[in-house]
Amino acid sequence: MTDIETQLATAQDRGLLIAIYNFMDEETFSVGYVMAQDATSVCLRVIDPNGAVNGIQIIQKAFITKILLRSDYLRSTEVWQQTAIAQHREDPWRIAQWADTLTLNPDHLLASALQTSLKHKWIINLGTLRQIDDETAEDADFTGFLGDFVGDTLALNYLNPWDLSDAWQLDMKLDEINYIRIGAGVCVNMQALFEAYTDERF
């Protein structure tokens, strides 16, 4: 078992808040509680910088470079989470409604989450890498709904919030996905854009 897998198992067993570094930008990370994991992915209940739950995130382990189980940021986030709970603002996006409907295969977390998203036409936030040139890539994310998911290939229909003149489609392989997020604020906001500016209704 690798150090990363050991840390994930420890976090899951002990219910620890963790930081997962899964971006090319070394200053960016994902924070949350491990809900489940399989051989290739880990599922988090995401906690945002204000201490509130902000969706369910499934991260491919191949993109993880480092995990922290202890840090000042995590200690501060735990305090902010306690404050959010005390002020009844800990779950602004009502994560239970997503978690109760999300059907996860314990051996295939990512694929089963995508299948559920396709079935219910959920808006998801998908992270990947954007190739700039032969030597340069950068983090990229897209928010939209799946138009298709067959085998190891998916098609994501998305809007650019800065250019609402057209909807776009992104074709991608499973192994190119860094993460997907479901039930997050960015997903709820994008759903409102789709409803306002396209013929799609949810």
Steps between C-alpha positions, in 0.01 A plus 500: 500500500638841402531791744207673331277194532605458863414863574163470327420185697601672826285803419201281416535279807543794739261744334776759451475817294774479236660706224563324168741654251372393159571804284799610295487825695680394816320764707156357419345206684170332584374480860245260642413174670554164330163337432629203299787386282583230250822396328515811279282772657404663829165661580497811723230699672651840421535772763547852366713780653195623696453163669193405296441183302549570130416184312632151446830467316651188346873531433709262296797382708732525199476881530575513875851618583472558875259469793502693826326367808611790718560866421408843631254537211325176596486601868352837403249336265383270779431807717318672213298182445394498866400865465301427183316219679423724798362765263299245294682577174703182477317355197385778264465269198309226690752227430271230641271526197794412276660241727172310542456468123865444406550132424864406545649165408762447774739352241443768233427832673570733208317305231195439718484868600511596133225248420279644775569853373406400146182326617379800700647761264687658789729794446853395598831681531779310325872562542766403249818633339507740207797449266645838407780368280724194476672581828239693699169403661284673760207420725161546337143442610165495324149499643210344311300183448590173333360452154645152472711250695593175325789275596787725604389805301266781604361814343440800726270780384604826664461878491771761522352748751698781335364417152141379505458512122529124465523172690808285448583132515813348650593139415725327751635164615455385859873500568517871407265597786668642807175533695126551480288694746128451555258716699743791536420869480664530158266226372186662638598837353577349160164322499335841535700626200398203286136557589522872424700492177435164332207274421611254767268464799587312816 
